[in-house]
Each structure stands twice: as C-alpha cells, then as structure tokens.
Amino acid sequence: MNKLLLIDDDKELVCWLVEFLSLEKFNIETAHDGESGLQKALSDDYDLILLDFMMPRMNGLEMLKLLRQKSDIPVLMLTAKGDPIDKVLELKMVADNYLGKPFSKQELLVRIRAILNRRPQKRPQHQSKISYLDIDLYPDQQQVICQDFTIELTTTERLLLEKFLRHPGELFSKEALSEQVLGKKLQPFDRSIDMHLSNLRRKLPTRRDGQTRVKNVRGRGYIWL
C-alpha cells in the first residue's frame, strides 16, 4: 500500500481527500502548514507528497526547496488560480507534477498513479513472494512488481497471474482456469478467461528477452512460459 503525505491548510479539502484516497487503498497522513509538513516529510518514508502552494508559516515552494536539499521524494503540487504566477512557474520546475484547483477526484488519481508508476517501487520486506523471471507477486499485499514497477491489476487478473506463476510451464485448460480462478464452470461461448488473460498480457511489459509470456495451445489451453 502506497503511503502519501497531504500538506494543505484547507481542512475541509483535506478531509475530502483523505476519505477518497483511503477508499482507493492509499495510506494517507496529513499536515496543515509548511513547517510541520517538512518535519513529517523528513521523519518518515512516504511514496508521494501532495503539497499545497499557499499555506501559513511556510508556503509550499519554500518547503519544497528545503525538502529537496535532503530528499528526492516525488511531490505533486496543488495550485490555485490566485497563486502568484512567477512563483507557480518556479514551483513547476522543482515539483514532479502539479494540479490546479479545483480538480476532480479522477484527475487527481490519474496524476498520483502516473507519478508512482514512474518511480521504481520498494519491494515489501519479510512477506511471502512468488517470483518468476522478471515478476514478483506478493499475495499478502496484493501487489505485483515487474521490471521494478508496480503493475495495477484487477483481482481476477492477479489471481490468474498467481495461478500461472505457481505453475510455470504447465498446461491449463480454460475449463480448469474458469473453475479454479473464476469459481464457475465454463459455459459455451464463454470468453471470460480469454478476456482477462488478454488484459493481463497487455498490462505486463514485454519480457527483456523478447519472448512471449504465455502460449495459447489451440484447443487445449494456456501455458505460462
């Protein structure tokens, strides 16, 4: 679970964002001014900081400049129409991205995930792990890392991948995959497994050796290579 730090003096906005981001499975902590925000940012290990520009005691630009002296943690700046243009332009040069207020939940989520996906992810420590070639799957965390990047999968896609990674090189019929992964018997003309597998293959990056990840054995099923 990614850990975020939200620094903003608008307490109503903070409550709204905490509720929304918690539902999106982020672990989020807060601060309401630049000074306390800087202390928190340097005292814990966060994956991303959401930082407001105009705040009391220390504005976002001042805080970010001090933060950059000691940390390269990604920062998404939150700016408003009334913020000084010259300062906003300077801010854009040191932040990883910025988002103007007001913004939609979906727009914020897209920016957050774009920044997190650009950053190599830390591998969870002391947890069960299934590894095969360039893929690490952590069942307890419901997390998949491939080539140092977190791959966002649906629950079904993750369970399908787990099935294959536990048995690489083994042939699975669509009937078996439907019963063991989807929990239902395969019906005539049912292409659910094909659809989920197609989405899974699309989301995973190309293998470094250029080889395909899964082979379709016509009329018999699939093999993870």
Residue frames as a rotation matrix with the C-alpha (Angstrom) as fourth column:
MET 1
0.579 0.815 0.000 0.00
0.815 -0.579 0.000 0.00
0.000 0.000 -1.000 0.00
ASN 2
-0.237 -0.683 0.691 1.46
0.637 -0.646 -0.420 3.36
0.733 0.341 0.588 -1.05
LYS 3
0.107 0.171 -0.979 1.95
0.939 -0.340 0.043 5.88
-0.326 -0.925 -0.197 1.73
LEU 4
-0.019 -0.004 1.000 1.07
0.638 -0.770 0.009 9.51
0.770 0.638 0.017 0.94
LEU 5
-0.451 -0.092 -0.888 1.55
0.774 -0.536 -0.338 12.75
-0.445 -0.839 0.313 2.86
LEU 6
0.161 0.599 0.785 -1.01
0.794 -0.551 0.257 15.51
0.586 0.582 -0.564 2.22
ILE 7
-0.552 -0.392 -0.736 0.05
0.741 -0.635 -0.217 19.01
-0.383 -0.666 0.641 3.28
ASP 8
-0.467 0.512 0.721 -2.72
0.398 -0.606 0.689 21.61
0.790 0.608 0.079 2.95
ASP 9
-0.996 0.063 -0.066 -4.28
0.029 -0.475 -0.879 24.19
-0.087 -0.878 0.471 5.28
ASP 10
-0.334 0.932 -0.138 -7.76
-0.851 -0.236 0.470 23.73
0.406 0.274 0.872 3.80
LYS 11
-0.789 -0.061 0.611 -9.11
-0.469 0.702 -0.536 21.29
-0.397 -0.710 -0.583 6.39
GLU 12
0.311 0.944 0.107 -12.37
-0.538 0.268 -0.799 20.67
-0.783 0.191 0.592 4.50
LEU 13
0.518 -0.212 -0.828 -10.41
-0.797 0.230 -0.558 19.71
0.309 0.950 -0.050 1.38
VAL 14
-0.589 -0.803 0.093 -8.08
-0.766 0.519 -0.380 17.55
0.256 -0.295 -0.920 3.48
CYS 15
-0.371 0.529 0.763 -11.00
-0.466 0.605 -0.645 15.58
-0.803 -0.595 0.022 4.96
TRP 16
0.666 0.662 -0.345 -12.46
-0.591 0.186 -0.784 15.07
-0.455 0.726 0.516 1.48
LEU 17
0.252 -0.667 -0.701 -9.16
-0.813 0.246 -0.528 13.85
0.525 0.703 -0.480 0.06
VAL 18
-0.682 -0.497 0.537 -8.37
-0.722 0.575 -0.385 11.57
-0.117 -0.650 -0.751 3.00
GLU 19
0.068 0.804 0.591 -11.75
-0.439 0.556 -0.706 9.86
-0.896 -0.212 0.390 2.65
PHE 20
0.802 0.284 -0.525 -11.40
-0.580 0.162 -0.798 9.46
-0.142 0.945 0.295 -1.11
LEU 21
0.053 -0.887 -0.458 -7.77
-0.828 0.217 -0.517 8.30
0.558 0.407 -0.723 -1.17
SER 22
-0.540 -0.166 0.825 -8.35
-0.711 0.614 -0.341 5.85
-0.450 -0.771 -0.450 1.68
LEU 23
0.494 0.797 0.348 -11.09
-0.373 0.556 -0.743 4.22
-0.785 0.237 0.572 -0.39
GLU 24
0.799 -0.284 -0.530 -8.55
-0.513 0.136 -0.847 3.94
0.313 0.949 -0.037 -3.23
LYS 25
0.885 -0.377 -0.275 -6.31
0.449 0.846 0.287 1.89
0.124 -0.378 0.918 -0.90
PHE 26
0.017 -0.885 0.465 -3.74
0.138 -0.458 -0.878 4.61
0.990 0.079 0.114 -0.10
ASN 27
0.265 -0.066 -0.962 -2.33
0.964 0.040 0.263 5.06
0.021 -0.997 0.074 3.39
ILE 28
0.059 -0.149 0.987 -2.51
0.435 -0.886 -0.160 8.84
0.898 0.439 0.013 3.87
GLU 29
-0.044 -0.141 -0.989 -1.21
0.962 -0.271 -0.004 11.15
-0.268 -0.952 0.147 6.60
THR 30
0.531 0.399 0.748 -1.73
0.626 -0.779 -0.029 14.92
0.571 0.484 -0.663 6.84
ALA 31
-0.445 -0.520 -0.729 -0.20
0.816 -0.571 -0.091 18.22
-0.369 -0.635 0.679 7.93
HIS 32
0.535 0.833 0.143 -1.70
0.835 -0.495 -0.241 21.71
-0.130 0.248 -0.960 7.76
ASP 33
0.894 -0.309 -0.325 1.28
-0.332 -0.943 -0.016 24.03
-0.302 0.122 -0.946 7.30
GLY 34
0.669 -0.655 -0.350 4.70
-0.342 0.146 -0.928 24.01
0.659 0.741 -0.126 5.65
GLU 35
-0.161 -0.804 0.572 6.79
-0.926 -0.078 -0.370 23.70
0.342 -0.589 -0.732 8.81
SER 36
0.023 0.229 0.973 5.02
-0.668 0.728 -0.155 20.69
-0.744 -0.646 0.170 10.28
GLY 37
0.935 0.341 -0.100 4.73
-0.282 0.543 -0.791 19.23
-0.215 0.768 0.604 6.79
LEU 38
0.351 -0.892 -0.284 8.50
-0.640 -0.007 -0.768 19.42
0.683 0.452 -0.574 6.27
GLN 39
-0.331 -0.455 0.826 9.14
-0.930 0.305 -0.205 17.76
-0.159 -0.836 -0.524 9.63
LYS 40
0.436 0.581 0.687 6.79
-0.420 0.807 -0.416 14.90
-0.796 -0.108 0.596 8.74
ALA 41
0.911 -0.056 -0.409 8.23
-0.386 0.238 -0.891 14.53
0.147 0.970 0.196 5.25
LEU 42
0.063 -0.992 -0.109 11.75
-0.693 0.035 -0.720 14.11
0.718 0.122 -0.685 6.63
SER 43
-0.391 -0.217 0.894 10.81
-0.898 0.304 -0.319 11.89
-0.203 -0.928 -0.314 9.57
ASP 44
0.174 0.510 0.842 9.02
-0.199 0.856 -0.478 9.09
-0.964 -0.085 0.250 7.71
ASP 45
-0.847 -0.495 0.194 9.17
0.012 0.347 0.938 7.14
-0.531 0.797 -0.288 4.47
TYR 46
0.203 0.956 -0.213 6.49
-0.191 -0.175 -0.966 8.34
-0.960 0.237 0.147 2.03
ASP 47
-0.188 -0.184 0.965 5.92
0.818 0.515 0.257 7.35
-0.544 0.837 0.054 -1.59
LEU 48
-0.343 0.152 0.927 4.46
0.684 -0.636 0.357 10.72
0.644 0.756 0.114 -2.60
ILE 49
-0.614 0.172 -0.770 3.72
0.541 -0.619 -0.570 14.15
-0.575 -0.766 0.287 -1.12
LEU 50
0.098 0.688 0.719 0.66
0.862 -0.419 0.284 16.20
0.497 0.593 -0.634 -2.11
LEU 51
-0.478 -0.501 -0.722 1.69
0.805 -0.579 -0.132 19.77
-0.352 -0.644 0.680 -1.34
ASP 52
0.663 0.737 0.131 -0.42
0.745 -0.631 -0.218 22.92
-0.078 0.242 -0.967 -1.37
PHE 53
-0.077 -0.725 0.684 1.25
0.700 -0.528 -0.481 26.11
0.710 0.442 0.548 -2.59
MET 54
-0.263 0.038 0.964 -0.25
-0.370 -0.927 -0.065 28.82
0.891 -0.374 0.258 -0.35
MET 55
0.415 0.335 -0.846 -0.01
0.617 0.580 0.532 27.88
0.669 -0.743 0.034 3.35
PRO 56
0.880 -0.088 0.466 0.74
-0.365 -0.754 0.547 29.62
0.304 -0.651 -0.695 6.67
ARG 57
0.723 -0.640 0.262 4.16
-0.213 0.154 0.965 29.58
-0.658 -0.753 -0.025 8.39
MET 58
-0.518 -0.852 -0.072 5.92
-0.307 0.106 0.946 28.32
-0.798 0.512 -0.317 5.24
ASN 59
0.396 0.733 -0.553 4.49
-0.810 -0.004 -0.586 28.14
-0.432 0.680 0.592 1.73
GLY 60
0.877 0.079 0.474 4.77
0.052 0.965 -0.258 25.10
-0.478 0.251 0.842 -0.50
LEU 61
0.781 -0.620 0.075 7.63
0.022 -0.093 -0.995 26.44
0.624 0.779 -0.059 -2.62
GLU 62
0.159 -0.731 0.664 9.77
-0.902 -0.381 -0.203 27.28
0.401 -0.566 -0.720 0.39
MET 63
0.436 0.072 0.897 9.06
-0.642 0.724 0.253 23.89
-0.631 -0.686 0.362 1.91
LEU 64
0.978 -0.012 0.206 9.86
0.147 0.740 -0.656 22.07
-0.145 0.673 0.726 -1.31
LYS 65
0.538 -0.836 0.111 13.20
-0.390 -0.363 -0.846 23.83
0.748 0.411 -0.521 -1.71
LEU 66
-0.024 -0.517 0.856 14.22
-0.999 0.049 0.002 22.76
-0.043 -0.855 -0.517 1.81
LEU 67
0.654 0.346 0.673 12.92
-0.369 0.922 -0.116 19.24
-0.661 -0.172 0.731 1.23
ARG 68
0.963 -0.243 -0.117 14.97
-0.025 0.350 -0.936 18.88
0.269 0.904 0.331 -1.97
GLN 69
0.202 -0.931 0.305 18.16
-0.883 -0.308 -0.354 19.50
0.423 -0.198 -0.884 0.00
LYS 70
-0.496 -0.384 0.779 17.65
-0.782 0.588 -0.207 16.18
-0.379 -0.711 -0.592 1.78
SER 71
-0.285 0.498 0.819 15.12
0.150 0.867 -0.475 14.12
-0.947 -0.013 -0.322 -0.17
ASP 72
-0.906 0.017 -0.423 14.06
-0.416 -0.211 0.884 13.30
-0.074 0.977 0.198 -3.74
ILE 73
-0.570 0.774 0.277 10.61
0.484 0.588 -0.648 12.02
-0.664 -0.235 -0.710 -2.75
PRO 74
-0.655 0.374 0.656 8.07
0.612 -0.246 0.751 12.73
0.443 0.894 -0.068 -5.53
VAL 75
-0.638 0.445 -0.628 5.90
0.281 -0.625 -0.729 15.81
-0.717 -0.641 0.274 -4.98
LEU 76
-0.336 0.648 0.683 2.59
0.847 -0.109 0.520 16.69
0.412 0.754 -0.512 -6.62
MET 77
-0.955 -0.063 -0.290 1.92
0.190 -0.879 -0.436 20.41
-0.227 -0.472 0.852 -6.14
LEU 78
-0.019 0.992 0.121 -1.63
1.000 0.021 -0.022 21.72
-0.025 0.121 -0.992 -5.71
THR 79
-0.927 -0.350 -0.136 -2.01
0.336 -0.935 0.113 25.26
-0.167 0.059 0.984 -7.05
ALA 80
0.100 0.980 -0.170 -4.93
0.767 -0.185 -0.615 27.69
-0.634 -0.069 -0.770 -7.19
LYS 81
0.399 0.128 0.908 -5.84
0.839 -0.452 -0.305 30.41
0.371 0.883 -0.288 -9.69
GLY 82
0.966 0.071 0.249 -4.90
-0.018 -0.941 0.339 33.14
0.259 -0.331 -0.907 -7.22
ASP 83
0.564 -0.817 -0.117 -1.34
0.556 0.272 0.785 31.91
-0.610 -0.508 0.608 -6.64
PRO 84
0.388 -0.483 -0.785 1.45
-0.510 -0.822 0.254 34.27
-0.768 0.301 -0.565 -7.86
ILE 85
0.979 0.097 -0.178 2.30
-0.203 0.444 -0.873 33.30
-0.005 0.891 0.454 -11.47
ASP 86
0.274 -0.952 -0.135 6.09
-0.725 -0.112 -0.679 33.72
0.632 0.284 -0.721 -11.13
LYS 87
-0.326 -0.367 0.871 6.19
-0.895 0.417 -0.159 31.52
-0.305 -0.831 -0.464 -8.04
VAL 88
0.600 0.615 0.511 3.98
-0.369 0.780 -0.506 28.89
-0.710 0.115 0.695 -9.65
LEU 89
0.841 -0.343 -0.418 6.32
-0.373 0.191 -0.908 28.74
0.391 0.920 0.032 -12.67
GLU 90
-0.186 -0.945 0.268 9.31
-0.880 0.039 -0.474 28.31
0.437 -0.324 -0.839 -10.36
LEU 91
-0.045 0.289 0.956 7.44
-0.773 0.596 -0.216 25.65
-0.632 -0.749 0.197 -8.43
LYS 92
0.887 0.454 -0.086 6.74
-0.388 0.631 -0.672 23.66
-0.251 0.629 0.735 -11.60
MET 93
0.387 -0.826 -0.410 10.49
-0.629 0.089 -0.773 23.36
0.675 0.556 -0.485 -12.17
VAL 94
-0.621 -0.688 0.376 11.15
-0.725 0.323 -0.608 21.59
0.297 -0.650 -0.699 -8.86
ALA 95
-0.032 0.684 0.729 7.97
-0.683 0.518 -0.516 19.55
-0.730 -0.514 0.450 -8.40
ASP 96
-0.789 -0.229 0.570 7.32
0.139 0.837 0.529 16.26
-0.599 0.497 -0.629 -10.19
ASN 97
-0.543 0.678 0.496 3.93
0.651 -0.034 0.759 17.44
0.531 0.734 -0.423 -11.37
TYR 98
-0.941 0.297 -0.160 1.25
-0.107 -0.712 -0.694 19.96
-0.320 -0.637 0.702 -10.46
LEU 99
-0.463 0.873 0.156 -2.52
0.821 0.356 0.446 20.13
0.333 0.334 -0.882 -10.42
GLY 100
-0.869 0.158 0.470 -4.67
-0.181 -0.984 -0.003 23.26
0.461 -0.088 0.883 -10.43
LYS 101
-0.667 0.698 -0.259 -7.56
0.572 0.257 -0.779 23.68
-0.477 -0.668 -0.571 -8.01
PRO 102
0.197 0.470 0.861 -10.39
-0.738 0.649 -0.185 22.88
-0.646 -0.598 0.475 -8.30
PHE 103
-0.642 -0.422 -0.640 -9.77
-0.732 0.587 0.346 19.37
0.230 0.691 -0.686 -9.62
SER 104
0.500 0.831 -0.245 -11.81
-0.739 0.557 0.380 16.19
0.452 -0.009 0.892 -9.95
LYS 105
0.510 -0.263 0.819 -11.16
-0.551 0.631 0.546 13.01
-0.661 -0.730 0.177 -7.96
GLN 106
0.837 -0.140 0.529 -10.37
0.417 0.790 -0.450 11.09
-0.355 0.597 0.720 -11.13
GLU 107
0.750 -0.587 0.304 -7.93
-0.082 -0.539 -0.839 13.74
0.656 0.604 -0.452 -12.34
LEU 108
0.367 -0.607 0.705 -6.08
-0.930 -0.245 0.273 13.64
0.007 -0.756 -0.654 -9.03
LEU 109
0.607 -0.075 0.791 -5.97
-0.212 0.944 0.251 9.83
-0.766 -0.320 0.557 -9.09
VAL 110
0.911 -0.273 0.308 -4.52
0.386 0.310 -0.869 9.79
0.142 0.911 0.388 -12.61
ARG 111
0.533 -0.746 0.398 -1.73
-0.510 -0.659 -0.552 12.23
0.675 0.091 -0.732 -11.61
ILE 112
0.375 -0.363 0.853 -0.90
-0.852 0.227 0.472 10.27
-0.365 -0.904 -0.224 -8.45
ARG 113
0.706 -0.053 0.706 -0.69
0.109 0.993 -0.035 6.93
-0.699 0.102 0.708 -10.23
ALA 114
0.890 -0.415 0.188 1.32
0.153 -0.117 -0.981 8.41
0.429 0.902 -0.041 -13.09
ILE 115
0.340 -0.791 0.510 3.97
-0.834 -0.504 -0.226 9.67
0.436 -0.348 -0.830 -10.65
LEU 116
0.332 -0.181 0.926 4.04
-0.692 0.620 0.370 6.45
-0.641 -0.763 0.081 -8.62
ASN 117
0.869 0.055 0.492 4.35
0.227 0.840 -0.494 4.30
-0.441 0.541 0.717 -11.74
ARG 118
0.745 -0.659 0.099 7.36
-0.204 -0.367 -0.908 6.31
0.635 0.656 -0.408 -12.93
ARG 119
0.125 -0.706 0.697 9.16
-0.971 -0.231 -0.060 5.63
0.204 -0.669 -0.714 -9.67
PRO 120
-0.366 -0.296 -0.882 10.81
-0.158 0.954 -0.254 2.24
0.917 0.047 -0.396 -9.03
GLN 121
0.576 0.739 0.349 8.84
-0.520 0.002 0.854 0.64
0.631 -0.674 0.385 -6.23
LYS 122
-0.447 -0.652 0.613 10.24
-0.889 0.251 -0.382 -0.61
0.096 -0.716 -0.692 -2.95
ARG 123
-0.211 0.341 -0.916 9.77
-0.139 0.917 0.374 -4.33
0.968 0.206 -0.146 -2.53
PRO 124
0.645 0.497 0.581 7.92
-0.645 -0.052 0.762 -5.31
0.409 -0.866 0.287 0.65
GLN 125
-0.470 -0.883 -0.003 10.16
-0.676 0.362 -0.641 -6.91
0.567 -0.299 -0.767 3.22
HIS 126
-0.944 -0.041 0.329 9.62
-0.273 0.657 -0.702 -10.17
-0.187 -0.753 -0.631 5.14
GLN 127
0.068 0.997 0.045 6.49
-0.723 0.081 -0.686 -11.17
-0.687 0.014 0.726 3.22
SER 128
0.067 0.030 0.997 5.52
0.397 0.916 -0.054 -14.13
-0.915 0.400 0.049 1.10
LYS 129
0.040 -0.153 -0.987 6.56
-0.762 -0.644 0.068 -13.71
-0.646 0.750 -0.142 -2.50
ILE 130
0.518 0.082 0.851 6.11
0.453 0.817 -0.355 -15.63
-0.725 0.570 0.386 -5.74
SER 131
0.116 -0.575 -0.810 8.87
-0.610 -0.685 0.398 -14.88
-0.784 0.448 -0.430 -8.23
TYR 132
0.350 -0.094 0.932 9.28
0.650 0.741 -0.170 -15.95
-0.674 0.665 0.320 -11.83
LEU 133
-0.030 -0.504 0.863 11.72
0.936 -0.317 -0.152 -14.29
0.350 0.804 0.481 -14.24
ASP 134
-0.806 -0.368 0.464 11.06
0.277 -0.927 -0.254 -10.51
0.523 -0.076 0.849 -14.00
ILE 135
0.070 0.923 0.378 7.81
-0.291 -0.343 0.893 -10.74
0.954 -0.172 0.245 -11.99
ASP 136
-0.952 -0.203 -0.228 7.43
0.167 0.280 -0.945 -10.61
0.256 -0.938 -0.233 -8.21
LEU 137
-0.036 0.988 0.152 3.95
-0.142 -0.155 0.978 -11.21
0.989 0.013 0.145 -6.82
TYR 138
-0.964 -0.226 0.142 3.20
-0.145 -0.004 -0.989 -10.52
0.224 -0.974 -0.029 -3.13
PRO 139
-0.374 0.890 -0.259 -0.11
0.498 0.429 0.754 -12.27
0.782 0.153 -0.604 -2.31
ASP 140
-0.191 0.298 -0.935 -0.42
0.967 -0.108 -0.232 -10.72
-0.171 -0.948 -0.267 1.17
GLN 141
-0.574 -0.114 -0.811 -0.05
0.141 -0.989 0.040 -7.21
-0.807 -0.092 0.584 -0.24
GLN 142
0.485 0.701 0.523 -1.99
0.616 0.151 -0.773 -7.97
-0.620 0.697 -0.359 -3.43
GLN 143
0.533 -0.429 -0.729 0.93
-0.523 -0.844 0.115 -6.34
-0.665 0.320 -0.674 -5.21
VAL 144
0.686 -0.342 0.643 2.64
0.659 0.666 -0.350 -7.20
-0.308 0.664 0.682 -8.48
ILE 145
0.453 -0.632 -0.629 6.04
-0.457 -0.770 0.445 -5.77
-0.765 0.086 -0.638 -9.44
CYS 146
0.658 -0.254 0.709 7.51
0.673 0.621 -0.402 -6.29
-0.339 0.741 0.579 -12.88
GLN 147
0.038 -0.765 0.643 10.81
0.846 -0.318 -0.428 -4.80
0.532 0.560 0.635 -14.01
ASP 148
-0.763 -0.441 -0.473 10.85
0.647 -0.517 -0.560 -2.57
0.002 -0.733 0.680 -10.88
PHE 149
-0.804 0.557 0.209 7.41
-0.505 -0.824 0.256 -1.06
0.315 0.100 0.944 -11.50
THR 150
-0.649 0.674 0.353 4.11
-0.055 0.422 -0.905 -1.76
-0.759 -0.607 -0.237 -9.77
ILE 151
-0.914 0.397 -0.081 1.53
-0.021 0.152 0.988 -3.22
0.405 0.905 -0.131 -12.14
GLU 152
-0.561 0.790 0.248 -2.09
-0.697 -0.290 -0.656 -2.31
-0.446 -0.541 0.713 -11.44
LEU 153
-0.869 0.278 -0.408 -4.21
-0.050 0.773 0.633 -5.44
0.492 0.570 -0.658 -11.88
THR 154
0.147 0.944 0.295 -7.80
-0.820 -0.050 0.570 -6.32
0.553 -0.326 0.767 -11.10
THR 155
0.037 -0.077 0.996 -8.38
-0.835 0.546 0.073 -9.02
-0.549 -0.834 -0.044 -8.51
THR 156
0.855 0.351 0.382 -9.20
-0.101 0.835 -0.541 -11.57
-0.509 0.425 0.749 -11.20
GLU 157
0.747 -0.639 -0.181 -6.12
-0.293 -0.073 -0.953 -10.69
0.596 0.765 -0.242 -13.25
ARG 158
-0.057 -0.799 0.599 -3.93
-0.969 -0.100 -0.225 -11.01
0.240 -0.593 -0.768 -10.17
LEU 159
0.253 0.223 0.941 -5.40
-0.585 0.810 -0.035 -14.39
-0.770 -0.542 0.335 -9.23
LEU 160
0.995 0.092 0.026 -4.94
-0.028 0.542 -0.840 -15.59
-0.092 0.836 0.542 -12.80
LEU 161
0.402 -0.915 -0.004 -1.31
-0.583 -0.253 -0.772 -14.45
0.706 0.313 -0.635 -12.77
GLU 162
-0.055 -0.400 0.915 -0.74
-0.971 0.233 0.044 -16.13
-0.231 -0.886 -0.402 -9.40
LYS 163
0.729 0.395 0.559 -2.10
-0.273 0.917 -0.293 -19.40
-0.628 0.061 0.776 -10.79
PHE 164
0.913 -0.398 -0.087 0.35
0.012 0.240 -0.971 -19.29
0.407 0.885 0.224 -13.69
LEU 165
0.209 -0.906 0.369 3.36
-0.753 -0.390 -0.530 -18.15
0.624 -0.167 -0.763 -11.64
ARG 166
0.170 -0.103 0.980 2.88
-0.832 0.518 0.199 -21.03
-0.529 -0.849 0.002 -9.20
HIS 167
0.332 0.017 0.943 2.91
0.238 0.966 -0.101 -23.48
-0.913 0.258 0.316 -12.14
PRO 168
0.196 -0.292 -0.936 5.06
-0.820 -0.572 0.007 -22.09
-0.538 0.766 -0.352 -14.97
GLY 169
-0.712 -0.517 -0.475 5.31
-0.702 0.535 0.469 -24.40
0.012 0.668 -0.744 -17.96
GLU 170
-0.780 0.495 0.383 2.14
0.286 0.826 -0.487 -26.28
-0.557 -0.270 -0.785 -17.00
LEU 171
-0.843 0.525 0.120 -0.79
0.016 -0.199 0.980 -26.51
0.538 0.828 0.159 -19.42
PHE 172
-0.717 0.687 -0.118 -4.12
0.117 -0.048 -0.992 -25.26
-0.687 -0.725 -0.046 -18.04
SER 173
-0.541 0.637 0.549 -7.37
0.784 0.146 0.603 -25.72
0.304 0.757 -0.579 -19.91
LYS 174
-0.677 0.383 0.628 -9.86
-0.299 -0.923 0.240 -22.88
0.672 -0.025 0.740 -19.98
GLU 175
0.393 0.841 -0.372 -12.26
0.019 0.397 0.918 -25.13
0.919 -0.367 0.140 -18.08
ALA 176
0.131 -0.432 -0.892 -9.74
0.927 0.374 -0.044 -25.56
0.353 -0.821 0.449 -15.25
LEU 177
-0.858 -0.492 0.149 -8.89
0.429 -0.845 -0.318 -21.85
0.282 -0.209 0.936 -15.13
SER 178
-0.299 0.830 0.472 -12.55
-0.314 -0.552 0.772 -20.88
0.901 0.083 0.425 -15.07
GLU 179
0.602 0.566 -0.564 -13.29
0.271 0.519 0.810 -23.20
0.751 -0.641 0.159 -12.14
GLN 180
0.169 -0.646 -0.745 -10.08
0.970 0.245 0.008 -22.57
0.177 -0.723 0.667 -10.17
VAL 181
-0.853 -0.521 0.005 -9.73
0.517 -0.848 -0.118 -18.79
0.066 -0.098 0.993 -10.73
LEU 182
-0.686 0.643 0.339 -13.23
-0.403 -0.724 0.560 -17.52
0.606 0.247 0.756 -11.54
GLY 183
-0.862 0.326 0.387 -15.01
-0.252 0.388 -0.887 -20.07
-0.439 -0.862 -0.253 -9.36
LYS 184
0.231 0.968 -0.097 -17.51
-0.620 0.070 -0.782 -21.08
-0.750 0.240 0.616 -12.03
LYS 185
-0.016 -0.159 0.987 -17.91
0.512 0.847 0.145 -23.75
-0.859 0.507 0.067 -14.67
LEU 186
-0.828 -0.344 -0.443 -17.03
-0.202 -0.553 0.808 -22.74
-0.523 0.759 0.388 -18.20
GLN 187
0.216 0.968 0.131 -20.16
0.057 0.121 -0.991 -22.14
-0.975 0.221 -0.029 -20.28
PRO 188
0.085 -0.134 0.987 -20.45
0.958 0.283 -0.044 -22.49
-0.273 0.950 0.152 -24.07
PHE 189
0.306 -0.063 0.950 -19.10
0.643 -0.722 -0.255 -19.39
0.702 0.689 -0.180 -25.87
ASP 190
0.956 -0.029 -0.293 -17.76
0.231 -0.542 0.808 -18.04
-0.182 -0.840 -0.512 -22.54
ARG 191
0.394 -0.843 0.366 -14.65
0.528 -0.118 -0.841 -15.95
0.752 0.524 0.399 -23.28
SER 192
0.981 0.033 0.190 -14.07
-0.130 -0.615 0.777 -14.59
0.143 -0.788 -0.599 -19.76
ILE 193
0.555 -0.829 0.071 -10.69
0.435 0.361 0.825 -16.31
-0.709 -0.427 0.561 -19.36
ASP 194
0.067 -0.516 0.854 -9.55
0.988 -0.086 -0.129 -15.11
0.140 0.852 0.504 -22.79
MET 195
0.621 0.258 0.740 -10.56
0.265 -0.958 0.111 -11.54
0.737 0.128 -0.664 -21.91
HIS 196
0.963 -0.260 0.068 -8.83
-0.149 -0.306 0.940 -11.50
-0.223 -0.916 -0.334 -18.51
LEU 197
0.346 -0.880 0.325 -5.70
0.674 0.475 0.566 -13.08
-0.653 0.023 0.757 -19.95
SER 198
0.224 -0.203 0.953 -5.63
0.850 -0.437 -0.293 -10.58
0.477 0.876 0.075 -22.82
ASN 199
0.851 0.133 0.508 -5.85
-0.087 -0.918 0.387 -7.68
0.518 -0.374 -0.769 -20.31
LEU 200
0.812 -0.581 0.055 -3.11
0.089 0.216 0.972 -9.25
-0.577 -0.784 0.227 -18.18
ARG 201
0.168 -0.770 0.615 -0.75
0.943 0.307 0.127 -9.64
-0.287 0.559 0.778 -21.15
ARG 202
0.416 0.061 0.907 -1.43
0.564 -0.800 -0.205 -6.03
0.713 0.597 -0.367 -22.19
LYS 203
0.952 0.032 0.304 -0.61
-0.196 -0.697 0.690 -4.63
0.234 -0.717 -0.657 -18.74
LEU 204
0.617 -0.778 0.116 2.67
0.309 0.375 0.874 -6.51
-0.724 -0.504 0.472 -18.29
PRO 205
0.385 -0.545 -0.745 5.72
-0.786 -0.616 0.045 -5.07
-0.483 0.568 -0.666 -20.08
THR 206
0.777 -0.171 -0.606 7.46
-0.390 0.624 -0.676 -7.06
0.494 0.762 0.419 -22.78
ARG 207
0.851 -0.526 0.014 9.93
0.360 0.601 0.714 -9.61
-0.384 -0.603 0.700 -21.44
ARG 208
0.424 -0.766 -0.484 13.53
-0.548 -0.642 0.535 -8.39
-0.721 0.039 -0.692 -21.63
ASP 209
-0.566 -0.655 0.500 14.44
-0.018 0.617 0.787 -11.37
-0.824 0.436 -0.361 -23.80
GLY 210
-0.628 0.356 -0.692 11.62
-0.767 -0.435 0.472 -10.53
-0.133 0.827 0.546 -26.21
GLN 211
-0.923 0.271 -0.274 9.87
0.181 0.933 0.312 -13.88
0.340 0.238 -0.910 -25.69
THR 212
-0.082 0.972 0.218 6.12
-0.359 -0.233 0.904 -14.22
0.930 -0.004 0.368 -25.22
ARG 213
-0.602 -0.112 0.790 4.87
-0.796 0.016 -0.605 -14.70
0.055 -0.994 -0.099 -21.65
VAL 214
-0.184 0.639 0.747 2.03
-0.348 0.669 -0.657 -17.10
-0.919 -0.381 0.099 -22.36
LYS 215
-0.922 -0.153 -0.357 1.36
-0.388 0.337 0.858 -19.59
-0.011 0.929 -0.370 -25.14
ASN 216
0.094 0.991 0.094 -2.09
-0.849 0.129 -0.513 -20.48
-0.520 -0.032 0.853 -26.43
VAL 217
-0.920 -0.304 0.249 -2.19
-0.166 0.876 0.453 -24.20
-0.356 0.376 -0.856 -27.25
ARG 218
-0.530 0.758 -0.379 -5.07
-0.802 -0.304 0.513 -24.36
0.274 0.576 0.770 -29.72
GLY 219
0.209 0.788 -0.579 -7.99
-0.435 0.606 0.666 -26.37
0.876 0.113 0.470 -28.39
ARG 220
0.076 -0.242 -0.967 -6.17
0.627 0.766 -0.143 -27.29
0.775 -0.596 0.210 -25.17
GLY 221
0.801 0.256 -0.542 -5.47
0.595 -0.443 0.670 -24.16
-0.069 -0.859 -0.507 -23.10
TYR 222
0.765 -0.500 0.406 -2.63
-0.340 -0.849 -0.404 -21.91
0.547 0.171 -0.820 -21.98
ILE 223
0.486 -0.718 -0.498 0.97
0.859 0.497 0.122 -22.32
0.159 -0.487 0.859 -20.78
TRP 224
0.957 -0.286 -0.054 2.92
-0.257 -0.917 0.305 -19.58
-0.137 -0.278 -0.951 -18.96
LEU 225
0.677 -0.736 -0.022 6.44
0.477 0.461 -0.748 -19.61
0.561 0.496 0.663 -20.41
